[in-house]
Amino acid sequence: MIGNTIGLIALALGWRRSILTWPAQLLSGVILIAAYASAHLSGGVGKQLLVIGVAAWGWRQWSRGRQQAQDGSIAVRFASWKERGLLLGGAALGTLAVGGLFTLYPALSWSPWADAYIFVGTLVAMVAQARGLVEFWFAWLLVDLVGVPLAFSSGLAFSGLVYVIYFALVLWGMRDWWLRTRTPALEGALL
């Protein structure tokens, strides 16, 4: 419950483009490792280990100020077609590789393909977030489509409920980031 609540806070901070999103994701990941391990969801444990690693990288990226907007916040943008292709290709290949690994070693996951999808989808979402890409929100939506039913069917009802709340926050965050990509163009058109 604590880990998921901190995860919600991290998502809200990401929506606001606050650098505090990254330490919140780190803390949430540490706490959620215990929850997923107790439910024997290796993909969930791996996902949280990945969250910790990518959160450290994302924190560094945002701290460097590479994506600074004029107001000092993190600038956001849509990915180029090449970046989208790389994200989609990486997601497909990563899911096949991780799903194959989980299938070869069934003790790692009772739901290998769903776990692989969530694991790799999380990586794609966080990499896109660290780069300030609006597509980060779409990746989270796709992860939630599998994560919510899997959490409920694994007996992690609170996690499932939190993912439903994530879904609403993701929609609001996506709208905010999307509109922020449009603001400079509109201001320039008015001048």
C-alpha positions as CSV (number, residue, x, y, z in Angstrom):
1,M,0.0,0.0,0.0
2,I,2.8,2.4,0.9
3,G,4.8,1.6,-2.2
4,N,1.8,2.1,-4.5
5,T,0.8,5.3,-2.8
6,I,4.4,6.7,-3.3
7,G,4.1,5.5,-6.9
8,L,1.0,7.6,-7.3
9,I,2.8,10.6,-5.9
10,A,5.7,10.0,-8.3
11,L,3.3,9.9,-11.2
12,A,1.6,13.2,-10.1
13,L,5.1,14.7,-9.8
14,G,6.0,13.5,-13.3
15,W,2.8,15.1,-14.5
16,R,3.9,18.4,-13.0
17,R,7.4,17.8,-14.5
18,S,9.0,18.0,-11.0
19,I,12.4,16.5,-10.6
20,L,11.1,14.9,-7.3
21,T,9.3,12.3,-9.5
22,W,12.6,10.4,-9.7
23,P,13.5,9.9,-6.0
24,A,9.8,9.1,-5.4
25,Q,10.0,6.4,-8.1
26,L,13.2,5.1,-6.5
27,L,11.5,4.8,-3.1
28,S,8.4,3.2,-4.5
29,G,10.4,0.7,-6.4
30,V,12.3,-0.4,-3.3
31,I,9.1,-0.9,-1.3
32,L,7.2,-2.7,-4.1
33,I,10.0,-5.3,-4.6
34,A,8.9,-6.9,-1.3
35,A,5.2,-6.9,-2.4
36,Y,5.9,-8.5,-5.8
37,A,8.3,-11.1,-4.3
38,S,5.7,-12.2,-1.8
39,A,3.2,-12.8,-4.7
40,H,5.9,-14.7,-6.7
41,L,5.7,-12.2,-9.6
42,S,9.2,-12.2,-10.9
43,G,8.2,-9.8,-13.6
44,G,7.0,-7.3,-11.0
45,V,10.2,-7.7,-9.0
46,G,12.3,-7.2,-12.2
47,K,10.1,-4.3,-13.1
48,Q,10.8,-2.6,-9.8
49,L,14.6,-3.3,-10.1
50,L,14.3,-1.7,-13.6
51,V,12.3,1.2,-12.1
52,I,15.1,1.9,-9.6
53,G,17.8,1.8,-12.3
54,V,15.9,3.9,-14.8
55,A,14.8,6.3,-12.1
56,A,18.4,7.0,-11.2
57,W,19.2,7.6,-14.9
58,G,16.1,9.8,-15.4
59,W,16.9,11.8,-12.3
60,R,20.4,12.4,-13.7
61,Q,18.9,13.4,-17.1
62,W,16.5,15.9,-15.6
63,S,19.1,17.2,-13.2
64,R,21.4,18.0,-16.0
65,G,18.7,20.3,-17.4
66,R,18.9,19.1,-20.9
67,Q,15.2,19.4,-21.3
68,Q,14.7,22.8,-19.7
69,A,11.8,25.0,-20.8
70,Q,11.9,28.7,-20.7
71,D,10.0,28.7,-17.3
72,G,12.7,26.4,-15.8
73,S,10.5,23.3,-15.9
74,I,11.2,20.2,-17.9
75,A,10.4,20.8,-21.6
76,V,8.3,18.1,-23.2
77,R,7.8,17.2,-26.8
78,F,6.5,14.4,-29.1
79,A,9.0,11.8,-30.2
80,S,10.3,11.9,-33.8
81,W,9.2,9.1,-36.0
82,K,12.6,7.5,-35.6
83,E,12.3,7.7,-31.8
84,R,8.9,6.1,-32.0
85,G,10.2,3.4,-34.1
86,L,13.0,2.7,-31.7
87,L,10.6,2.7,-28.7
88,L,8.2,0.3,-30.5
89,G,10.9,-1.9,-31.9
90,G,12.6,-2.1,-28.5
91,A,9.3,-2.9,-26.8
92,A,8.5,-5.7,-29.2
93,L,12.0,-7.3,-29.1
94,G,12.4,-6.8,-25.4
95,T,9.0,-8.4,-24.7
96,L,9.9,-11.4,-26.9
97,A,13.3,-11.8,-25.2
98,V,12.0,-11.5,-21.6
99,G,8.9,-13.5,-22.4
100,G,11.1,-16.2,-23.9
101,L,13.3,-16.2,-20.8
102,F,10.3,-16.5,-18.5
103,T,8.9,-19.3,-20.6
104,L,12.2,-21.2,-20.6
105,Y,12.4,-20.8,-16.8
106,P,8.8,-21.1,-15.6
107,A,9.8,-20.7,-11.9
108,L,10.5,-17.0,-12.8
109,S,6.9,-16.2,-13.5
110,W,3.5,-17.9,-13.6
111,S,2.4,-15.4,-16.3
112,P,5.5,-15.1,-18.5
113,W,4.1,-13.0,-21.4
114,A,2.1,-10.6,-19.2
115,D,5.1,-10.1,-16.9
116,A,7.4,-9.6,-19.8
117,Y,5.0,-7.1,-21.4
118,I,4.8,-5.1,-18.1
119,F,8.5,-5.3,-17.5
120,V,9.5,-4.0,-20.9
121,G,6.6,-1.6,-21.2
122,T,7.8,0.0,-17.9
123,L,11.3,0.4,-19.3
124,V,9.9,2.0,-22.5
125,A,7.7,4.4,-20.5
126,M,10.5,5.5,-18.2
127,V,13.0,6.0,-20.9
128,A,10.5,8.2,-22.8
129,Q,9.7,10.1,-19.6
130,A,13.4,10.7,-18.9
131,R,13.7,12.1,-22.5
132,G,10.6,14.4,-21.9
133,L,8.5,12.6,-24.6
134,V,4.7,12.8,-24.5
135,E,4.7,9.1,-25.7
136,F,5.7,8.2,-22.1
137,W,2.0,8.5,-21.2
138,F,0.8,6.3,-24.0
139,A,3.3,3.6,-22.9
140,W,1.9,3.7,-19.3
141,L,-1.6,3.3,-20.7
142,L,-0.6,0.2,-22.5
143,V,1.2,-1.2,-19.4
144,D,-1.9,-0.5,-17.3
145,L,-4.1,-2.5,-19.8
146,V,-2.3,-5.6,-18.7
147,G,-1.1,-4.6,-15.2
148,V,-4.5,-3.9,-13.8
149,P,-6.1,-7.3,-14.5
150,L,-2.8,-9.1,-13.6
151,A,-2.7,-7.3,-10.2
152,F,-6.3,-8.3,-9.4
153,S,-5.9,-11.9,-10.5
154,S,-2.7,-12.2,-8.4
155,G,-4.4,-11.2,-5.2
156,L,-2.9,-7.7,-5.2
157,A,-6.2,-5.9,-5.0
158,F,-4.7,-2.6,-3.6
159,S,-2.2,-2.6,-6.4
160,G,-4.9,-3.1,-9.0
161,L,-7.0,-0.3,-7.5
162,V,-3.9,2.0,-7.5
163,Y,-3.4,1.1,-11.2
164,V,-6.9,2.2,-11.9
165,I,-6.1,5.6,-10.3
166,Y,-2.9,5.6,-12.3
167,F,-5.0,5.3,-15.4
168,A,-6.9,8.5,-14.5
169,L,-3.7,10.3,-13.6
170,V,-2.1,9.2,-16.8
171,L,-4.9,10.6,-18.9
172,W,-4.7,14.0,-17.1
173,G,-0.9,14.0,-17.4
174,M,-1.0,13.1,-21.1
175,R,-3.4,16.0,-21.7
176,D,-1.2,18.4,-19.8
177,W,2.0,17.4,-21.6
178,W,0.2,17.3,-25.0
179,L,-1.1,20.8,-24.4
180,R,2.4,22.0,-23.4
181,T,3.8,20.9,-26.8
182,R,1.2,23.1,-28.4
183,T,1.7,26.3,-26.4
184,P,4.8,27.7,-28.1
185,A,3.3,27.2,-31.5
186,L,0.2,29.0,-30.5
187,E,2.1,31.9,-28.9
188,G,4.2,32.3,-32.0
189,A,1.1,32.2,-34.3
190,L,-0.5,35.1,-32.3
191,L,2.6,37.3,-32.6
